[in-house]
Amino acid sequence: MSTPFTAEAVEAIKRHMNDDHSDDALIIVRGLGGRPDATAATTSGVDGEAIEFTIDGGERVRVSWGETLTERPQVRMAVVRLYREACDQLGIPARGAH
């Protein structure tokens, strides 16, 4: 998959998501990834079109950004938007800004 982000940027985004936002990743997978039964989600990829998670037994789930991202700073806003949309879908309250 083509990506506008350098390999270093992708690794940094994945590390940040997995270290600081693993609960948010699971909420996104459950609410927007079509896997409400997921029990674990690890961010495994990021490109201009979507964020990818590896869930439970190794299945990969891609969740579209809903737009094409071209710059790294857009990722944070897009993740927050996906998190809030997933919370709405699941009927749970979202935390404040990340």
N, CA, C and O atoms as a GROMACS GRO file, in nm:
protein
  392
    1MET      N    1   0.085  -0.118   0.000
    1MET     CA    2   0.000   0.000   0.000
    1MET      C    3   0.089   0.124   0.000
    1MET      O    4   0.181   0.134   0.081
    2SER      N    5   0.062   0.214  -0.089
    2SER     CA    6   0.139   0.339  -0.098
    2SER      C    7   0.107   0.428   0.021
    2SER      O    8  -0.007   0.434   0.068
    3THR      N    9   0.209   0.497   0.069
    3THR     CA   10   0.186   0.584   0.183
    3THR      C   11   0.264   0.714   0.166
    3THR      O   12   0.376   0.714   0.115
    4PRO      N   13   0.206   0.825   0.209
    4PRO     CA   14   0.278   0.952   0.203
    4PRO      C   15   0.374   0.968   0.321
    4PRO      O   16   0.447   1.067   0.328
    5PHE      N   17   0.375   0.872   0.412
    5PHE     CA   18   0.454   0.882   0.534
    5PHE      C   19   0.582   0.801   0.521
    5PHE      O   20   0.582   0.693   0.461
    6THR      N   21   0.690   0.851   0.578
    6THR     CA   22   0.816   0.777   0.577
    6THR      C   23   0.801   0.654   0.668
    6THR      O   24   0.713   0.649   0.754
    7ALA      N   25   0.888   0.558   0.647
    7ALA     CA   26   0.887   0.438   0.732
    7ALA      C   27   0.907   0.477   0.878
    7ALA      O   28   0.846   0.418   0.967
    8GLU      N   29   0.991   0.577   0.904
    8GLU     CA   30   1.016   0.622   1.040
    8GLU      C   31   0.891   0.684   1.102
    8GLU      O   32   0.862   0.663   1.219
    9ALA      N   33   0.817   0.761   1.022
    9ALA     CA   34   0.694   0.822   1.071
    9ALA      C   35   0.590   0.715   1.103
    9ALA      O   36   0.522   0.722   1.205
   10VAL      N   37   0.577   0.615   1.017
   10VAL     CA   38   0.481   0.507   1.040
   10VAL      C   39   0.517   0.434   1.169
   10VAL      O   40   0.429   0.405   1.251
   11GLU      N   41   0.644   0.403   1.188
   11GLU     CA   42   0.687   0.334   1.310
   11GLU      C   43   0.658   0.420   1.434
   11GLU      O   44   0.615   0.367   1.537
   12ALA      N   45   0.682   0.549   1.425
   12ALA     CA   46   0.656   0.639   1.539
   12ALA      C   47   0.507   0.646   1.571
   12ALA      O   48   0.468   0.645   1.688
   13ILE      N   49   0.424   0.652   1.468
   13ILE     CA   50   0.278   0.655   1.488
   13ILE      C   51   0.232   0.524   1.552
   13ILE      O   52   0.155   0.524   1.648
   14LYS      N   53   0.279   0.412   1.498
   14LYS     CA   54   0.241   0.282   1.554
   14LYS      C   55   0.285   0.271   1.700
   14LYS      O   56   0.207   0.227   1.785
   15ARG      N   57   0.408   0.310   1.729
   15ARG     CA   58   0.460   0.302   1.865
   15ARG      C   59   0.377   0.388   1.960
   15ARG      O   60   0.341   0.344   2.069
   16HIS      N   61   0.345   0.511   1.918
   16HIS     CA   62   0.264   0.601   2.001
   16HIS      C   63   0.126   0.542   2.025
   16HIS      O   64   0.077   0.541   2.139
   17MET      N   65   0.062   0.493   1.920
   17MET     CA   66  -0.071   0.433   1.936
   17MET      C   67  -0.066   0.312   2.030
   17MET      O   68  -0.151   0.298   2.117
   18ASN      N   69   0.033   0.227   2.012
   18ASN     CA   70   0.039   0.105   2.091
   18ASN      C   71   0.082   0.131   2.235
   18ASN      O   72   0.039   0.060   2.326
   19ASP      N   73   0.167   0.231   2.256
   19ASP     CA   74   0.213   0.262   2.391
   19ASP      C   75   0.111   0.345   2.470
   19ASP      O   76   0.092   0.323   2.589
   20ASP      N   77   0.046   0.439   2.402
   20ASP     CA   78  -0.038   0.537   2.473
   20ASP      C   79  -0.188   0.526   2.444
   20ASP      O   80  -0.268   0.580   2.520
   21HIS      N   81  -0.227   0.458   2.337
   21HIS     CA   82  -0.367   0.459   2.297
   21HIS      C   83  -0.420   0.321   2.258
   21HIS      O   84  -0.505   0.310   2.170
   22SER      N   85  -0.372   0.216   2.323
   22SER     CA   86  -0.418   0.082   2.286
   22SER      C   87  -0.567   0.064   2.314
   22SER      O   88  -0.635  -0.006   2.239
   23ASP      N   89  -0.617   0.126   2.420
   23ASP     CA   90  -0.761   0.118   2.448
   23ASP      C   91  -0.842   0.188   2.339
   23ASP      O   92  -0.948   0.140   2.299
   24ASP      N   93  -0.790   0.299   2.289
   24ASP     CA   94  -0.858   0.372   2.182
   24ASP      C   95  -0.861   0.288   2.054
   24ASP      O   96  -0.961   0.286   1.982
   25ALA      N   97  -0.751   0.218   2.026
   25ALA     CA   98  -0.746   0.132   1.908
   25ALA      C   99  -0.855   0.026   1.914
   25ALA      O  100  -0.922  -0.002   1.815
   26LEU      N  101  -0.873  -0.033   2.031
   26LEU     CA  102  -0.976  -0.136   2.046
   26LEU      C  103  -1.115  -0.076   2.027
   26LEU      O  104  -1.201  -0.140   1.965
   27ILE      N  105  -1.138   0.043   2.077
   27ILE     CA  106  -1.267   0.110   2.057
   27ILE      C  107  -1.291   0.135   1.909
   27ILE      O  108  -1.403   0.115   1.860
   28ILE      N  109  -1.188   0.180   1.836
   28ILE     CA  110  -1.202   0.205   1.692
   28ILE      C  111  -1.236   0.075   1.618
   28ILE      O  112  -1.324   0.073   1.532
   29VAL      N  113  -1.166  -0.032   1.652
   29VAL     CA  114  -1.193  -0.162   1.587
   29VAL      C  115  -1.335  -0.208   1.617
   29VAL      O  116  -1.406  -0.255   1.528
   30ARG      N  117  -1.376  -0.197   1.742
   30ARG     CA  118  -1.511  -0.242   1.779
   30ARG      C  119  -1.619  -0.157   1.715
   30ARG      O  120  -1.719  -0.209   1.668
   31GLY      N  121  -1.599  -0.025   1.712
   31GLY     CA  122  -1.703   0.066   1.662
   31GLY      C  123  -1.705   0.086   1.513
   31GLY      O  124  -1.811   0.103   1.454
   32LEU      N  125  -1.587   0.085   1.450
   32LEU     CA  126  -1.580   0.119   1.307
   32LEU      C  127  -1.519   0.009   1.221
   32LEU      O  128  -1.530   0.012   1.098
   33GLY      N  129  -1.456  -0.089   1.284
   33GLY     CA  130  -1.387  -0.193   1.209
   33GLY      C  131  -1.469  -0.318   1.187
   33GLY      O  132  -1.420  -0.417   1.131
   34GLY      N  133  -1.594  -0.314   1.231
   34GLY     CA  134  -1.681  -0.429   1.209
   34GLY      C  135  -1.651  -0.548   1.297
   34GLY      O  136  -1.694  -0.660   1.268
   35ARG      N  137  -1.578  -0.526   1.404
   35ARG     CA  138  -1.544  -0.636   1.495
   35ARG      C  139  -1.579  -0.600   1.639
   35ARG      O  140  -1.489  -0.581   1.721
   36PRO      N  141  -1.708  -0.591   1.671
   36PRO     CA  142  -1.750  -0.554   1.806
   36PRO      C  143  -1.708  -0.655   1.912
   36PRO      O  144  -1.712  -0.626   2.031
   37ASP      N  145  -1.669  -0.774   1.866
   37ASP     CA  146  -1.628  -0.881   1.958
   37ASP      C  147  -1.478  -0.882   1.986
   37ASP      O  148  -1.431  -0.963   2.066
   38ALA      N  149  -1.402  -0.794   1.923
   38ALA     CA  150  -1.256  -0.792   1.941
   38ALA      C  151  -1.221  -0.770   2.088
   38ALA      O  152  -1.288  -0.696   2.159
   39THR      N  153  -1.114  -0.836   2.133
   39THR     CA  154  -1.070  -0.821   2.272
   39THR      C  155  -0.934  -0.753   2.282
   39THR      O  156  -0.894  -0.710   2.390
   40ALA      N  157  -0.862  -0.741   2.170
   40ALA     CA  158  -0.732  -0.674   2.168
   40ALA      C  159  -0.709  -0.618   2.029
   40ALA      O  160  -0.750  -0.678   1.929
   41ALA      N  161  -0.642  -0.503   2.023
   41ALA     CA  162  -0.610  -0.442   1.894
   41ALA      C  163  -0.474  -0.373   1.904
   41ALA      O  164  -0.449  -0.295   1.996
   42THR      N  165  -0.388  -0.403   1.809
   42THR     CA  166  -0.256  -0.341   1.801
   42THR      C  167  -0.250  -0.266   1.668
   42THR      O  168  -0.286  -0.321   1.564
   43THR      N  169  -0.203  -0.143   1.671
   43THR     CA  170  -0.186  -0.068   1.546
   43THR      C  171  -0.071  -0.131   1.470
   43THR      O  172   0.041  -0.138   1.520
   44SER      N  173  -0.099  -0.176   1.348
   44SER     CA  174   0.002  -0.247   1.271
   44SER      C  175   0.038  -0.179   1.139
   44SER      O  176   0.130  -0.222   1.070
   45GLY      N  177  -0.034  -0.074   1.103
   45GLY     CA  178  -0.003  -0.004   0.980
   45GLY      C  179  -0.077   0.128   0.969
   45GLY      O  180  -0.184   0.146   1.028
   46VAL      N  181  -0.018   0.218   0.893
   46VAL     CA  182  -0.078   0.349   0.869
   46VAL      C  183  -0.040   0.390   0.728
   46VAL      O  184   0.077   0.381   0.689
   47ASP      N  185  -0.138   0.435   0.651
   47ASP     CA  186  -0.108   0.493   0.521
   47ASP      C  187  -0.202   0.609   0.497
   47ASP      O  188  -0.277   0.647   0.587
   48GLY      N  189  -0.200   0.664   0.379
   48GLY     CA  190  -0.282   0.781   0.352
   48GLY      C  191  -0.431   0.755   0.349
   48GLY      O  192  -0.510   0.849   0.360
   49GLU      N  193  -0.470   0.629   0.336
   49GLU     CA  194  -0.611   0.594   0.324
   49GLU      C  195  -0.673   0.537   0.450
   49GLU      O  196  -0.793   0.550   0.472
   50ALA      N  197  -0.591   0.473   0.536
   50ALA     CA  198  -0.648   0.401   0.649
   50ALA      C  199  -0.544   0.375   0.757
   50ALA      O  200  -0.423   0.391   0.736
   51ILE      N  201  -0.595   0.333   0.871
   51ILE     CA  202  -0.512   0.281   0.978
   51ILE      C  203  -0.546   0.133   0.990
   51ILE      O  204  -0.662   0.094   0.978
   52GLU      N  205  -0.443   0.052   1.013
   52GLU     CA  206  -0.464  -0.092   1.019
   52GLU      C  207  -0.431  -0.144   1.158
   52GLU      O  208  -0.334  -0.102   1.221
   53PHE      N  209  -0.513  -0.235   1.204
   53PHE     CA  210  -0.496  -0.297   1.335
   53PHE      C  211  -0.485  -0.447   1.318
   53PHE      O  212  -0.546  -0.505   1.228
   54THR      N  213  -0.408  -0.510   1.404
   54THR     CA  214  -0.407  -0.655   1.415
   54THR      C  215  -0.484  -0.687   1.542
   54THR      O  216  -0.453  -0.637   1.650
   55ILE      N  217  -0.586  -0.771   1.527
   55ILE     CA  218  -0.672  -0.800   1.642
   55ILE      C  219  -0.658  -0.946   1.683
   55ILE      O  220  -0.622  -1.033   1.604
   56ASP      N  221  -0.687  -0.970   1.809
   56ASP     CA  222  -0.697  -1.103   1.867
   56ASP      C  223  -0.597  -1.202   1.806
   56ASP      O  224  -0.477  -1.192   1.831
   57GLY      N  225  -0.645  -1.296   1.728
   57GLY     CA  226  -0.561  -1.403   1.676
   57GLY      C  227  -0.479  -1.369   1.554
   57GLY      O  228  -0.427  -1.460   1.489
   58GLY      N  229  -0.466  -1.243   1.518
   58GLY     CA  230  -0.382  -1.205   1.406
   58GLY      C  231  -0.456  -1.150   1.286
   58GLY      O  232  -0.392  -1.111   1.187
   59GLU      N  233  -0.588  -1.146   1.291
   59GLU     CA  234  -0.665  -1.089   1.180
   59GLU      C  235  -0.633  -0.940   1.167
   59GLU      O  236  -0.617  -0.870   1.266
   60ARG      N  237  -0.624  -0.895   1.043
   60ARG     CA  238  -0.598  -0.753   1.016
   60ARG      C  239  -0.730  -0.683   0.983
   60ARG      O  240  -0.812  -0.734   0.908
   61VAL      N  241  -0.746  -0.565   1.041
   61VAL     CA  242  -0.866  -0.485   1.018
   61VAL      C  243  -0.821  -0.345   0.978
   61VAL      O  244  -0.746  -0.279   1.051
   62ARG      N  245  -0.867  -0.300   0.862
   62ARG     CA  246  -0.835  -0.163   0.816
   62ARG      C  247  -0.957  -0.075   0.839
   62ARG      O  248  -1.070  -0.113   0.810
   63VAL      N  249  -0.932   0.044   0.892
   63VAL     CA  250  -1.038   0.142   0.913
   63VAL      C  251  -0.998   0.266   0.834
   63VAL      O  252  -0.894   0.327   0.858
   64SER      N  253  -1.084   0.303   0.740
   64SER     CA  254  -1.057   0.417   0.653
   64SER      C  255  -1.058   0.547   0.732
   64SER      O  256  -1.136   0.565   0.826
   65TRP      N  257  -0.970   0.638   0.692
   65TRP     CA  258  -0.971   0.772   0.752
   65TRP      C  259  -1.095   0.849   0.708
   65TRP      O  260  -1.136   0.943   0.776
   66GLY      N  261  -1.156   0.811   0.596
   66GLY     CA  262  -1.268   0.886   0.542
   66GLY      C  263  -1.224   1.000   0.452
   66GLY      O  264  -1.306   1.074   0.398
   67GLU      N  265  -1.094   1.014   0.437
   67GLU     CA  266  -1.033   1.114   0.349
   67GLU      C  267  -0.891   1.065   0.324
   67GLU      O  268  -0.844   0.974   0.391
   68THR      N  269  -0.822   1.126   0.228
   68THR     CA  270  -0.684   1.091   0.202
   68THR      C  271  -0.593   1.184   0.280
   68THR      O  272  -0.599   1.306   0.264
   69LEU      N  273  -0.509   1.126   0.364
   69LEU     CA  274  -0.414   1.205   0.442
   69LEU      C  275  -0.285   1.218   0.363
   69LEU      O  276  -0.241   1.123   0.298
   70THR      N  277  -0.224   1.335   0.368
   70THR     CA  278  -0.101   1.358   0.293
   70THR      C  279   0.014   1.404   0.382
   70THR      O  280   0.129   1.406   0.337
   71GLU      N  281  -0.015   1.441   0.506
   71GLU     CA  282   0.089   1.490   0.596
   71GLU      C  283   0.073   1.427   0.733
   71GLU      O  284  -0.039   1.402   0.779
   72ARG      N  285   0.185   1.401   0.798
   72ARG     CA  286   0.183   1.335   0.928
   72ARG      C  287   0.097   1.405   1.033
   72ARG      O  288   0.026   1.337   1.107
   73PRO      N  289   0.100   1.539   1.043
   73PRO     CA  290   0.016   1.603   1.146
   73PRO      C  291  -0.133   1.572   1.133
   73PRO      O  292  -0.206   1.583   1.232
   74GLN      N  293  -0.179   1.536   1.015
   74GLN     CA  294  -0.320   1.502   0.995
   74GLN      C  295  -0.360   1.374   1.069
   74GLN      O  296  -0.477   1.355   1.101
   75VAL      N  297  -0.262   1.288   1.095
   75VAL     CA  298  -0.293   1.158   1.155
   75VAL      C  299  -0.356   1.174   1.292
   75VAL      O  300  -0.455   1.108   1.322
   76ARG      N  301  -0.300   1.260   1.374
   76ARG     CA  302  -0.353   1.277   1.510
   76ARG      C  303  -0.500   1.318   1.506
   76ARG      O  304  -0.582   1.260   1.577
   77MET      N  305  -0.532   1.419   1.424
   77MET     CA  306  -0.671   1.464   1.415
   77MET      C  307  -0.761   1.354   1.362
   77MET      O  308  -0.875   1.340   1.406
   78ALA      N  309  -0.710   1.276   1.265
   78ALA     CA  310  -0.791   1.169   1.207
   78ALA      C  311  -0.817   1.058   1.309
   78ALA      O  312  -0.927   1.004   1.315
   79VAL      N  313  -0.716   1.025   1.389
   79VAL     CA  314  -0.735   0.921   1.492
   79VAL      C  315  -0.837   0.968   1.595
   79VAL      O  316  -0.925   0.891   1.634
   80VAL      N  317  -0.826   1.092   1.638
   80VAL     CA  318  -0.923   1.146   1.736
   80VAL      C  319  -1.064   1.142   1.677
   80VAL      O  320  -1.159   1.107   1.748
   81ARG      N  321  -1.078   1.177   1.549
   81ARG     CA  322  -1.209   1.174   1.485
   81ARG      C  323  -1.263   1.031   1.482
   81ARG      O  324  -1.380   1.007   1.514
   82LEU      N  325  -1.178   0.935   1.442
   82LEU     CA  326  -1.222   0.794   1.439
   82LEU      C  327  -1.262   0.747   1.578
   82LEU      O  328  -1.363   0.678   1.594
   83TYR      N  329  -1.183   0.783   1.679
   83TYR     CA  330  -1.213   0.744   1.817
   83TYR      C  331  -1.350   0.796   1.859
   83TYR      O  332  -1.432   0.723   1.915
   84ARG      N  333  -1.376   0.924   1.831
   84ARG     CA  334  -1.504   0.984   1.870
   84ARG      C  335  -1.620   0.922   1.792
   84ARG      O  336  -1.727   0.897   1.849
   85GLU      N  337  -1.600   0.896   1.663
   85GLU     CA  338  -1.705   0.830   1.584
   85GLU      C  339  -1.732   0.690   1.638
   85GLU      O  340  -1.848   0.647   1.644
   86ALA      N  341  -1.627   0.618   1.676
   86ALA     CA  342  -1.643   0.483   1.729
   86ALA      C  343  -1.717   0.487   1.862
   86ALA      O  344  -1.803   0.402   1.888
   87CYS      N  345  -1.684   0.584   1.947
   87CYS     CA  346  -1.756   0.596   2.074
   87CYS      C  347  -1.904   0.621   2.049
   87CYS      O  348  -1.990   0.561   2.114
   88ASP      N  349  -1.935   0.710   1.954
   88ASP     CA  350  -2.075   0.736   1.919
   88ASP      C  351  -2.144   0.608   1.872
   88ASP      O  352  -2.256   0.578   1.913
   89GLN      N  353  -2.075   0.532   1.785
   89GLN     CA  354  -2.130   0.407   1.732
   89GLN      C  355  -2.160   0.310   1.844
   89GLN      O  356  -2.262   0.241   1.842
   90LEU      N  357  -2.070   0.304   1.942
   90LEU     CA  358  -2.083   0.208   2.051
   90LEU      C  359  -2.171   0.258   2.166
   90LEU      O  360  -2.205   0.183   2.257
   91GLY      N  361  -2.206   0.387   2.160
   91GLY     CA  362  -2.289   0.445   2.265
   91GLY      C  363  -2.216   0.462   2.396
   91GLY      O  364  -2.276   0.451   2.504
   92ILE      N  365  -2.084   0.489   2.387
   92ILE     CA  366  -2.006   0.514   2.509
   92ILE      C  367  -1.951   0.656   2.507
   92ILE      O  368  -1.930   0.712   2.399
   93PRO      N  369  -1.928   0.715   2.624
   93PRO     CA  370  -1.878   0.852   2.625
   93PRO      C  371  -1.731   0.858   2.583
   93PRO      O  372  -1.650   0.773   2.621
   94ALA      N  373  -1.698   0.958   2.504
   94ALA     CA  374  -1.559   0.980   2.461
   94ALA      C  375  -1.490   1.067   2.565
   94ALA      O  376  -1.551   1.155   2.627
   95ARG      N  377  -1.363   1.042   2.583
   95ARG     CA  378  -1.281   1.130   2.668
   95ARG      C  379  -1.259   1.261   2.595
   95ARG      O  380  -1.297   1.274   2.479
   96GLY      N  381  -1.198   1.358   2.661
   96GLY     CA  382  -1.162   1.485   2.598
   96GLY      C  383  -1.054   1.463   2.494
   96GLY      O  384  -1.019   1.349   2.464
   97ALA      N  385  -1.002   1.570   2.440
   97ALA     CA  386  -0.899   1.563   2.336
   97ALA      C  387  -0.779   1.486   2.386
   97ALA      O  388  -0.746   1.492   2.505
   98HIS      N  389  -0.716   1.414   2.298
   98HIS     CA  390  -0.600   1.331   2.333
   98HIS      C  391  -0.476   1.414   2.334
   98HIS      O  392  -0.368   1.364   2.362
   0.00000   0.00000   0.00000
